[in-house]
Amino acid sequence: MTLVSGTHDAHGAAYRDRGGREVVDHYGKPVRVGKAVRNVAGVIEMGYGVLAVRGSDRVEFVDNAVSNRVPAEDGEGTYALLLDPQGGIETDMYVYNADERLLVFLPPERVESVAADWAENVFIQDVAIDDVSDEFGVFGVHGPKSTEKVASVLGGPGAPEGPLSFVRGSMVDAGVTVIATDAPLGEEGYEIVCAAADAGDVFDTLINRGLNAAPFGYRTWDALATEAGTPLFEYELAGTVPNVLGLRNALDFEKGCYVGQEVVSRVENQGRPSRRLVGLELDGVAEAVDGVAEAVDGVDPNADPQGIDAALPASGAAVFDGDEAIGEVTRAAVGPATDVPVALALVGFDAALGEVAVRVDGEESPATAVDLPFVDGSARSARLPTYPEGRA
C-alpha cells in the first residue's frame, strides 16, 4: 500500500500492483507529465522493497553474494545483481552502506526470497537480515532542475554529488537521507528516504515547497526510462545474462567469486554476447497512436491513459529483418520528450541497425532499429547498454 494515498488521490491517481505492492500508475496524462519531468522536475513515490543487513560481517557477506563491489564506507552505494548459476539475473538492487547496517533497495517481489536465501547462507558469520520495507518512505526527484529542487527544501548539507553517494539532512521537521541516483531516467536525479511516519509531509514538501515539481507514476517512469535506454527488472533484466544488456556498471570483474560469475566471465572473455539491447522507432504505429490520443484527450484518469496501449507492440512481439526473425520487443511506450512511439528490443548481436519490422496484432509494422538512448537529457543513465567492439 502506498504511504501517501491521500495526496495521490487529490491529484487524480490511478494505481497498479508492482510486485505485490500498490504504486501509482499515472495521474491521467502520463506523457504530458513526462514532459514536465524532462523540462523541470518531477516526484514519484518509489515502490522498493528494503532489506537491512546488520552485523560485523555484513559487508563481506553481501559482497560475496552480488556482482559488484559493496562499499565499505558510510555514505556510499552501489548498483549490483544477484545471479543464478547460469548467469541469469535473479534481481537487481542498490546497496547502501548506512553506518552500522547495509540498506538494500530491490524490487518488492524479490524481498522475501532474497532474505530467506541469505539467511540460509549465513552459517557462522555475524549477519542479521530483516525486511524493513514498511519502515521507510522513498521518493524519487528527477529532471534537469532536480538539484535546484532538492536544494530549495533540504536543510543541512548540500545535495550529494557522486552517483549513489548520500547525505543526511532534514525537510520540514523530518530527518531525511538524500541519495544521488545513477540517472535511470536520463536526467539528474535524487532519492529521498524518510521514516514511514514522515512520508506524507516529505511528499507534500517535494511537490509544493521550493521549486514546484510534478507528481508522476510508474507509467511515466517506464516511458522515461525507455527513452533513456535503461533496462528495468520487470521487462529486460529478469532471467537475462547481464552481458546481453550491457550492464557493465553492475559488474566488477576483479572481485571474488559469486554465483553466476563463471558465466559472466566466460561471455566477457568471448568478446561479445549473443544478443544486445537496441531502440526501435515505431514508425508504423505512429499515426494510429496519434489518432487514439487525440480521440481520448481528457480521458478519466482511471481509464487506460490516452488509450494507446493496444496500438503499441506487446512485450515479446517479434522483430524482423526481411523474412528473418532477429529478436523481440521488451517494452514499448510513447516517448514524453518526442511524442513518438518507441520500444526497446533484444536482437542478435550482429543484427544491423536500420529498417526492420515489428509484429503488431499479427501484422508486420515498419520500424527503425537505432542505438540508445533516444534522447539526451541532463544526465546519462549508468545502465545505458555498453558492449565490446564499440557497440553501445
C-alpha positions as CSV (number, residue, x, y, z in Angstrom):
1,M,0.0,0.0,0.0
2,T,1.3,3.5,-0.9
3,L,2.2,5.6,2.2
4,V,0.6,8.8,0.9
5,S,-2.6,7.7,-0.9
6,G,-4.5,10.7,0.2
7,T,-2.1,13.1,-1.6
8,H,-2.0,10.8,-4.6
9,D,-5.9,10.7,-4.7
10,A,-6.0,14.5,-4.6
11,H,-4.0,14.6,-7.8
12,G,-6.3,12.0,-9.5
13,A,-4.1,9.0,-9.2
14,A,-4.8,5.6,-10.7
15,Y,-3.0,2.6,-9.1
16,R,-1.4,-0.7,-10.2
17,D,0.2,-3.6,-8.5
18,R,4.0,-3.8,-8.8
19,G,5.5,-6.9,-7.3
20,G,2.8,-7.2,-4.7
21,R,3.0,-3.5,-3.7
22,E,0.5,-0.8,-4.7
23,V,2.1,2.1,-6.6
24,V,0.8,5.0,-8.6
25,D,0.4,4.0,-12.3
26,H,-0.5,7.5,-13.6
27,Y,-2.3,10.8,-12.8
28,G,-4.3,10.9,-16.0
29,K,-1.9,12.3,-18.6
30,P,1.4,10.4,-18.3
31,V,3.0,11.7,-21.5
32,R,2.3,15.3,-20.6
33,V,3.6,14.8,-17.0
34,G,6.7,13.2,-18.6
35,K,7.4,16.4,-20.4
36,A,7.4,18.2,-17.1
37,V,10.0,15.8,-15.8
38,R,12.1,16.3,-18.9
39,N,11.9,20.1,-18.7
40,V,11.9,20.8,-15.0
41,A,11.4,18.2,-12.3
42,G,9.0,15.5,-11.1
43,V,8.4,13.4,-8.0
44,I,7.5,9.7,-7.7
45,E,6.8,7.5,-4.7
46,M,9.2,4.6,-5.3
47,G,7.9,1.0,-4.8
48,Y,11.0,-0.6,-3.4
49,G,11.3,-3.4,-1.0
50,V,14.1,-2.8,1.6
51,L,16.3,-5.2,3.5
52,A,18.5,-4.2,6.4
53,V,21.7,-6.3,6.8
54,R,23.4,-5.9,10.2
55,G,26.4,-7.5,11.9
56,S,30.2,-7.1,11.8
57,D,30.4,-9.4,8.7
58,R,27.6,-7.6,6.8
59,V,29.8,-6.0,4.1
60,E,31.8,-9.2,3.4
61,F,28.7,-11.3,3.3
62,V,26.7,-9.2,0.8
63,D,29.9,-8.6,-1.3
64,N,30.3,-12.3,-1.7
65,A,26.8,-12.7,-2.9
66,V,26.5,-9.9,-5.5
67,S,28.1,-9.0,-8.8
68,N,29.6,-5.6,-7.8
69,R,31.8,-4.3,-5.0
70,V,29.9,-3.4,-1.9
71,P,31.2,-0.1,-0.4
72,A,32.9,-0.3,3.0
73,E,32.4,3.4,3.9
74,D,29.3,5.1,5.2
75,G,27.6,7.4,2.7
76,E,28.3,5.3,-0.4
77,G,26.3,2.9,-2.5
78,T,26.5,0.6,-5.5
79,Y,24.3,-1.0,-8.1
80,A,24.5,-4.8,-8.2
81,L,22.9,-8.0,-9.3
82,L,22.1,-11.4,-7.9
83,L,22.6,-14.1,-10.5
84,D,21.6,-17.8,-10.8
85,P,24.2,-20.5,-11.6
86,Q,23.5,-20.0,-15.3
87,G,24.3,-16.3,-15.1
88,G,20.7,-15.1,-15.3
89,I,19.6,-12.1,-13.3
90,E,17.5,-13.1,-10.2
91,T,17.2,-9.5,-9.1
92,D,18.9,-6.1,-9.3
93,M,19.5,-3.9,-6.3
94,Y,21.0,-0.8,-4.8
95,V,23.2,-1.5,-1.7
96,Y,24.0,1.5,0.6
97,N,26.4,1.5,3.4
98,A,24.4,3.3,6.1
99,D,26.9,3.2,9.1
100,E,26.1,0.1,11.2
101,R,23.9,-1.5,8.6
102,L,23.6,-2.0,4.8
103,L,20.3,-1.0,3.3
104,V,19.4,-3.0,0.2
105,F,16.7,-1.5,-2.2
106,L,15.3,-4.1,-4.6
107,P,12.1,-5.0,-6.4
108,P,9.4,-5.7,-3.8
109,E,8.6,-9.2,-5.2
110,R,12.2,-10.2,-4.5
111,V,12.5,-9.2,-0.9
112,E,11.1,-12.4,0.7
113,S,13.1,-14.8,-1.4
114,V,16.4,-12.8,-1.1
115,A,16.0,-12.5,2.7
116,A,15.3,-16.2,3.0
117,D,18.2,-17.2,0.7
118,W,20.7,-15.0,2.5
119,A,19.5,-16.2,6.0
120,E,20.1,-19.8,4.9
121,N,23.7,-19.0,3.9
122,V,24.8,-17.0,7.0
123,F,26.4,-20.0,8.8
124,I,28.8,-18.8,11.5
125,Q,29.1,-15.2,10.2
126,D,27.8,-12.3,12.3
127,V,25.0,-11.2,10.0
128,A,21.3,-10.5,10.6
129,I,18.8,-9.8,7.7
130,D,15.5,-8.1,8.2
131,D,12.7,-6.9,5.9
132,V,12.3,-3.2,6.8
133,S,10.2,-2.2,3.8
134,D,7.4,-0.8,6.0
135,E,9.8,1.4,7.9
136,F,10.7,3.8,5.1
137,G,9.2,6.1,2.5
138,V,11.3,6.6,-0.6
139,F,10.6,9.3,-3.2
140,G,12.5,10.0,-6.5
141,V,13.1,13.5,-7.7
142,H,14.1,13.6,-11.4
143,G,14.7,16.2,-14.0
144,P,17.1,18.9,-15.1
145,K,16.0,21.1,-12.2
146,S,16.1,18.3,-9.6
147,T,19.3,19.6,-8.0
148,E,17.7,23.1,-7.6
149,K,14.5,21.4,-6.3
150,V,16.3,19.4,-3.6
151,A,18.4,22.4,-2.6
152,S,15.3,24.5,-2.2
153,V,13.8,22.2,0.5
154,L,16.8,20.4,2.1
155,G,18.1,21.6,5.4
156,G,21.7,20.8,6.4
157,P,24.3,19.8,3.8
158,G,24.1,20.4,0.1
159,A,22.9,17.7,-2.2
160,P,25.3,14.8,-2.8
161,E,27.3,14.9,-5.9
162,G,28.7,11.4,-6.8
163,P,26.3,8.8,-8.1
164,L,24.9,6.6,-5.3
165,S,26.5,8.7,-2.6
166,F,24.2,10.2,0.0
167,V,24.0,12.8,2.8
168,R,21.7,13.2,5.8
169,G,19.7,16.4,6.4
170,S,16.1,17.5,7.0
171,M,12.9,18.5,5.2
172,V,10.3,20.4,7.3
173,D,10.7,18.6,10.6
174,A,11.6,15.2,9.2
175,G,15.0,13.7,9.0
176,V,15.9,12.5,5.5
177,T,18.7,10.9,3.6
178,V,19.3,12.2,0.1
179,I,20.9,9.9,-2.5
180,A,22.3,11.0,-5.8
181,T,20.9,8.5,-8.3
182,D,22.6,6.9,-11.3
183,A,20.2,8.7,-13.7
184,P,17.9,5.9,-14.7
185,L,15.6,8.4,-16.5
186,G,18.5,10.1,-18.3
187,E,18.1,13.2,-16.1
188,E,19.7,14.5,-12.9
189,G,18.0,12.7,-10.0
190,Y,17.9,12.0,-6.3
191,E,16.0,9.7,-4.0
192,I,14.7,11.0,-0.7
193,V,14.5,8.4,2.1
194,C,12.5,9.2,5.3
195,A,10.7,7.4,8.1
196,A,7.3,6.0,7.0
197,A,5.6,8.2,9.5
198,D,7.1,11.3,7.8
199,A,6.2,10.3,4.3
200,G,3.2,12.5,3.9
201,D,5.0,15.7,5.0
202,V,8.0,14.9,2.9
203,F,6.0,14.1,-0.3
204,D,4.0,17.4,0.2
205,T,7.2,19.3,0.6
206,L,8.7,17.8,-2.6
207,I,5.7,18.7,-4.6
208,N,4.6,22.1,-3.2
209,R,7.5,23.8,-1.5
210,G,10.5,25.5,-3.0
211,L,10.7,24.8,-6.7
212,N,7.4,23.1,-7.8
213,A,7.7,19.6,-9.1
214,A,5.0,17.5,-10.8
215,P,4.0,14.1,-9.3
216,F,4.3,11.2,-11.7
217,G,3.7,7.5,-11.7
218,Y,5.2,4.3,-12.9
219,R,3.7,4.5,-16.4
220,T,5.6,7.8,-16.9
221,W,8.7,6.2,-15.2
222,D,8.7,3.3,-17.7
223,A,8.4,5.7,-20.7
224,L,11.2,8.0,-19.5
225,A,13.4,5.0,-18.7
226,T,12.7,3.7,-22.2
227,E,13.8,7.0,-23.8
228,A,16.9,6.9,-21.6
229,G,17.8,3.3,-22.7
230,T,17.6,2.0,-19.2
231,P,16.8,-1.7,-18.9
232,L,14.4,-2.5,-16.0
233,F,14.0,-5.6,-13.9
234,E,10.4,-6.4,-14.8
235,Y,10.9,-6.0,-18.5
236,E,14.5,-6.8,-19.5
237,L,16.6,-7.9,-16.6
238,A,14.8,-10.9,-15.1
239,G,16.4,-14.1,-16.2
240,T,18.8,-12.4,-18.7
241,V,22.6,-12.7,-18.5
242,P,23.9,-9.2,-17.7
243,N,26.4,-9.1,-20.6
244,V,23.4,-9.2,-23.0
245,L,22.1,-6.0,-21.6
246,G,25.5,-4.3,-21.5
247,L,25.1,-3.7,-17.7
248,R,28.8,-3.1,-17.1
249,N,28.0,-0.7,-14.3
250,A,26.7,-3.7,-12.3
251,L,29.7,-5.9,-12.8
252,D,33.2,-5.9,-11.1
253,F,35.4,-8.3,-13.0
254,E,38.2,-8.1,-10.3
255,K,36.2,-9.1,-7.2
256,G,35.9,-12.5,-5.7
257,C,33.7,-15.3,-6.8
258,Y,29.9,-15.1,-6.7
259,V,27.1,-17.2,-8.1
260,G,27.0,-16.8,-11.9
261,Q,30.4,-15.2,-12.2
262,E,31.8,-18.0,-14.3
263,V,29.2,-17.5,-17.0
264,V,29.6,-13.7,-16.9
265,S,33.4,-14.0,-17.2
266,R,33.1,-16.6,-20.0
267,V,30.9,-14.3,-22.1
268,E,33.2,-11.4,-21.4
269,N,36.2,-13.3,-22.5
270,Q,34.4,-14.3,-25.7
271,G,34.3,-10.7,-26.5
272,R,30.6,-10.3,-27.0
273,P,27.2,-11.8,-26.0
274,S,24.7,-13.5,-28.3
275,R,22.2,-10.6,-28.2
276,R,22.1,-6.8,-27.4
277,L,19.6,-4.2,-26.5
278,V,18.6,-1.6,-29.1
279,G,16.0,1.0,-29.6
280,L,13.1,0.9,-32.1
281,E,11.4,3.9,-33.6
282,L,7.9,2.6,-34.2
283,D,7.2,4.4,-37.5
284,G,4.4,2.1,-38.5
285,V,2.1,2.7,-35.4
286,A,2.8,6.5,-35.0
287,E,-0.3,7.5,-36.9
288,A,-2.5,5.1,-35.0
289,V,-1.2,6.2,-31.7
290,D,-1.7,9.9,-32.6
291,G,-5.3,9.2,-33.6
292,V,-6.2,7.4,-30.4
293,A,-4.5,10.0,-28.2
294,E,-6.5,12.8,-29.9
295,A,-9.8,10.9,-29.6
296,V,-9.5,10.3,-25.8
297,D,-7.8,13.6,-24.7
298,G,-9.2,14.4,-21.3
299,V,-9.9,10.7,-20.5
300,D,-10.9,9.7,-17.0
301,P,-7.6,9.1,-15.2
302,N,-8.8,5.7,-14.1
303,A,-9.2,4.5,-17.7
304,D,-6.4,3.4,-19.9
305,P,-4.5,6.7,-20.3
306,Q,-4.7,8.1,-23.8
307,G,-5.9,4.6,-24.9
308,I,-2.6,3.9,-26.7
309,D,-1.6,0.5,-25.3
310,A,-3.5,-1.5,-27.8
311,A,-1.7,0.3,-30.7
312,L,1.8,-0.5,-29.4
313,P,3.6,-3.8,-29.9
314,A,3.3,-6.1,-26.9
315,S,6.2,-7.4,-24.9
316,G,7.6,-10.4,-26.8
317,A,6.5,-9.1,-30.2
318,A,8.8,-10.4,-32.9
319,V,11.3,-8.1,-34.7
320,F,12.1,-9.0,-38.3
321,D,14.8,-8.1,-40.8
322,G,13.2,-9.1,-44.0
323,D,11.9,-12.6,-43.5
324,E,14.3,-13.3,-40.7
325,A,13.2,-13.0,-37.1
326,I,16.1,-11.2,-35.3
327,G,14.7,-10.6,-31.9
328,E,11.8,-9.4,-29.8
329,V,10.3,-6.3,-28.2
330,T,10.8,-6.0,-24.4
331,R,8.6,-2.9,-23.9
332,A,7.0,0.0,-25.8
333,A,5.8,3.5,-24.8
334,V,5.2,6.9,-26.2
335,G,8.3,9.0,-25.6
336,P,7.5,12.0,-23.4
337,A,10.3,14.1,-25.0
338,T,9.3,13.5,-28.6
339,D,5.6,12.3,-28.5
340,V,6.5,9.4,-30.8
341,P,6.1,5.7,-30.0
342,V,9.4,3.9,-29.2
343,A,10.4,0.5,-27.9
344,L,13.4,-1.5,-26.6
345,A,14.2,-4.8,-28.2
346,L,16.7,-7.6,-27.7
347,V,18.1,-8.6,-31.1
348,G,21.0,-10.7,-32.3
349,F,24.3,-9.1,-31.5
350,D,25.3,-8.8,-35.2
351,A,21.9,-7.6,-36.4
352,A,22.2,-4.4,-38.4
353,L,20.6,-1.1,-37.3
354,G,18.1,0.5,-39.8
355,E,14.8,-0.6,-41.3
356,V,13.1,-3.6,-39.6
357,A,9.5,-4.7,-38.9
358,V,7.7,-5.4,-35.7
359,R,4.7,-7.7,-35.4
360,V,1.6,-5.8,-34.1
361,D,-1.8,-7.5,-34.0
362,G,-0.5,-10.3,-36.2
363,E,0.8,-8.0,-38.9
364,E,4.3,-6.6,-39.6
365,S,4.7,-2.9,-39.0
366,P,7.6,-0.8,-40.2
367,A,10.2,0.3,-37.6
368,T,13.7,1.6,-37.4
369,A,16.4,0.0,-35.1
370,V,18.6,2.6,-33.6
371,D,21.3,3.0,-30.9
372,L,20.3,4.1,-27.5
373,P,19.4,6.5,-25.9
374,F,16.5,8.0,-27.8
375,V,17.1,11.4,-26.1
376,D,20.0,13.2,-24.4
377,G,18.8,14.6,-21.1
378,S,20.6,16.4,-18.3
379,A,22.5,13.2,-17.4
380,R,23.3,9.8,-19.0
381,S,21.9,6.6,-17.5
382,A,24.6,4.5,-15.9
383,R,22.6,1.4,-17.2
384,L,22.8,2.5,-20.8
385,P,24.0,-0.6,-22.6
386,T,27.7,-0.8,-23.3
387,Y,29.2,-3.5,-25.4
388,P,32.6,-4.6,-26.7
389,E,33.9,-3.6,-30.1
390,G,32.4,-0.1,-29.8
391,R,28.8,-1.4,-29.6
392,A,26.9,1.0,-27.3
